[in-house]
Amino acid sequence: MTFIKSPKDFWAGILYIAFGTFAIVVALNYPIGSAGRMGPGYFPRALGIILIALGLILSLRALKLHGTPPVFGVYKPILVITASVVVFGLAAPFGGIVVATILLIIVSSAASDEFHWKEAVISSVLLAAFTVAAFSYGLKLQLPVWPWFIK
């Protein structure tokens, strides 16, 4: 009988704790400020504390509840999702966020065994419209919306 009953949850909790600790360590040199006047170190420390708390809850819960062990050896989704993020990063400055978002969604959708072109294209167009509304108009992000030759 193993001590850890849900290895997936346990290691996910450990990962949360590691990221939370990293965020706090990075933010140690930044002034924290106060709740009314937050400094640059306030949010990373708060986020780090939240991640550590969630990681502790998840890891301790994994000692009690039964779960499935992690499965290794499935690399296609990881590689395709990583490639889609790289494609977005390369396409955004030149192709604009509309083209980059459409490429991101279509390429990352290919990671699934249930990939369908029609669904990928429809969702990519809808998400591209949301991205333009939220980031270009709402947050005034300084990335081009369209490719340089369409302006």
C-alpha positions as CSV (number, residue, x, y, z in Angstrom):
1,M,0.0,0.0,0.0
2,T,1.5,3.3,-1.0
3,F,1.6,6.4,1.1
4,I,0.5,8.7,-1.8
5,K,-2.9,7.6,-3.0
6,S,-3.3,10.1,-5.9
7,P,0.1,10.7,-7.5
8,K,-1.2,13.1,-10.2
9,D,-2.7,15.4,-7.6
10,F,0.2,15.1,-5.3
11,W,2.8,16.1,-8.0
12,A,0.5,18.8,-9.3
13,G,0.4,20.2,-5.8
14,I,4.2,20.1,-5.5
15,L,4.4,21.9,-8.8
16,Y,2.1,24.6,-7.5
17,I,4.2,25.0,-4.4
18,A,7.4,25.2,-6.5
19,F,5.9,28.0,-8.8
20,G,4.5,29.8,-5.8
21,T,7.8,29.7,-4.0
22,F,9.6,30.9,-7.2
23,A,7.2,33.9,-7.5
24,I,7.8,34.9,-3.9
25,V,11.6,34.6,-4.2
26,V,11.6,36.7,-7.4
27,A,9.4,39.3,-5.8
28,L,11.6,39.6,-2.7
29,N,13.6,42.6,-4.1
30,Y,10.5,44.5,-5.1
31,P,8.7,46.8,-2.7
32,I,5.4,45.4,-1.5
33,G,3.5,48.6,-0.8
34,S,0.1,48.3,0.8
35,A,-3.4,47.1,-0.2
36,G,-4.4,50.7,-1.0
37,R,-1.1,51.5,-2.9
38,M,0.3,48.3,-4.2
39,G,4.0,48.1,-5.1
40,P,5.5,45.9,-7.8
41,G,6.1,43.1,-5.3
42,Y,2.5,42.9,-4.0
43,F,0.9,40.9,-6.8
44,P,3.7,38.3,-7.2
45,R,3.8,37.7,-3.5
46,A,0.0,37.4,-3.2
47,L,-0.1,35.0,-6.2
48,G,2.8,33.0,-4.8
49,I,1.0,32.6,-1.4
50,I,-2.2,31.5,-3.2
51,L,-0.3,29.0,-5.3
52,I,1.4,27.6,-2.3
53,A,-1.9,27.3,-0.4
54,L,-3.6,25.5,-3.3
55,G,-0.5,23.3,-3.7
56,L,-0.7,22.3,0.0
57,I,-4.4,21.6,-0.2
58,L,-4.0,19.5,-3.4
59,S,-1.0,17.6,-2.1
60,L,-2.5,16.8,1.3
61,R,-5.7,15.8,-0.3
62,A,-3.8,13.4,-2.5
63,L,-2.7,11.5,0.6
64,K,-6.3,10.7,1.4
65,L,-8.2,10.4,-1.8
66,H,-7.6,7.7,-4.4
67,G,-6.6,8.7,-8.0
68,T,-5.0,7.4,-11.1
69,P,-1.2,7.4,-11.6
70,P,0.3,9.8,-14.1
71,V,0.7,8.5,-17.7
72,F,3.9,9.2,-19.5
73,G,4.8,8.7,-23.1
74,V,2.1,10.8,-24.8
75,Y,4.2,13.6,-26.4
76,K,2.1,14.6,-29.4
77,P,-0.2,17.0,-27.5
78,I,2.7,18.6,-25.6
79,L,4.7,19.2,-28.8
80,V,1.7,20.5,-30.8
81,I,0.6,22.9,-28.1
82,T,4.1,24.2,-27.6
83,A,4.5,24.6,-31.4
84,S,1.2,26.5,-31.6
85,V,2.5,29.0,-28.9
86,V,5.7,29.4,-30.9
87,V,3.8,30.0,-34.1
88,F,1.7,32.7,-32.3
89,G,4.8,34.4,-31.0
90,L,6.4,34.5,-34.5
91,A,3.2,35.4,-36.3
92,A,1.9,38.2,-34.0
93,P,4.3,41.0,-34.8
94,F,4.1,40.5,-38.6
95,G,0.7,38.9,-39.2
96,G,-1.2,40.8,-36.5
97,I,-3.1,39.2,-33.6
98,V,-6.1,38.2,-35.8
99,V,-3.9,35.9,-38.0
100,A,-1.8,34.8,-35.1
101,T,-4.8,33.9,-33.0
102,I,-6.4,31.9,-35.8
103,L,-3.1,30.0,-36.4
104,L,-2.8,29.4,-32.6
105,I,-6.3,27.9,-32.3
106,I,-6.1,25.8,-35.5
107,V,-2.6,24.4,-34.8
108,S,-3.4,23.7,-31.1
109,S,-6.7,22.0,-32.0
110,A,-4.7,19.5,-34.1
111,A,-3.3,18.1,-30.8
112,S,-6.7,16.4,-30.2
113,D,-7.6,13.1,-31.6
114,E,-11.1,14.6,-32.2
115,F,-9.8,17.4,-34.5
116,H,-12.3,18.8,-37.1
117,W,-11.4,21.6,-39.4
118,K,-14.8,23.2,-39.4
119,E,-14.9,23.4,-35.6
120,A,-11.4,24.7,-35.4
121,V,-12.0,27.4,-38.0
122,I,-15.2,28.6,-36.4
123,S,-13.7,28.7,-32.9
124,S,-10.6,30.4,-34.1
125,V,-12.5,33.2,-35.8
126,L,-14.7,33.7,-32.7
127,L,-11.7,33.8,-30.4
128,A,-9.8,36.1,-32.7
129,A,-12.7,38.5,-32.6
130,F,-12.8,38.3,-28.8
131,T,-9.0,38.8,-28.7
132,V,-9.2,41.9,-30.8
133,A,-12.0,43.3,-28.7
134,A,-10.4,42.5,-25.3
135,F,-6.7,43.3,-26.0
136,S,-6.6,45.8,-28.8
137,Y,-9.7,47.9,-27.9
138,G,-10.2,47.1,-24.2
139,L,-6.6,47.0,-22.9
140,K,-5.0,49.0,-25.8
141,L,-2.3,46.3,-26.5
142,Q,0.4,47.6,-28.8
143,L,0.3,44.8,-31.3
144,P,-0.9,45.2,-34.8
145,V,-4.4,43.8,-35.4
146,W,-3.9,43.0,-39.0
147,P,-0.9,42.1,-41.2
148,W,1.2,45.0,-42.3
149,F,0.0,44.8,-45.9
150,I,-3.8,45.1,-45.0
151,K,-3.7,48.4,-43.0
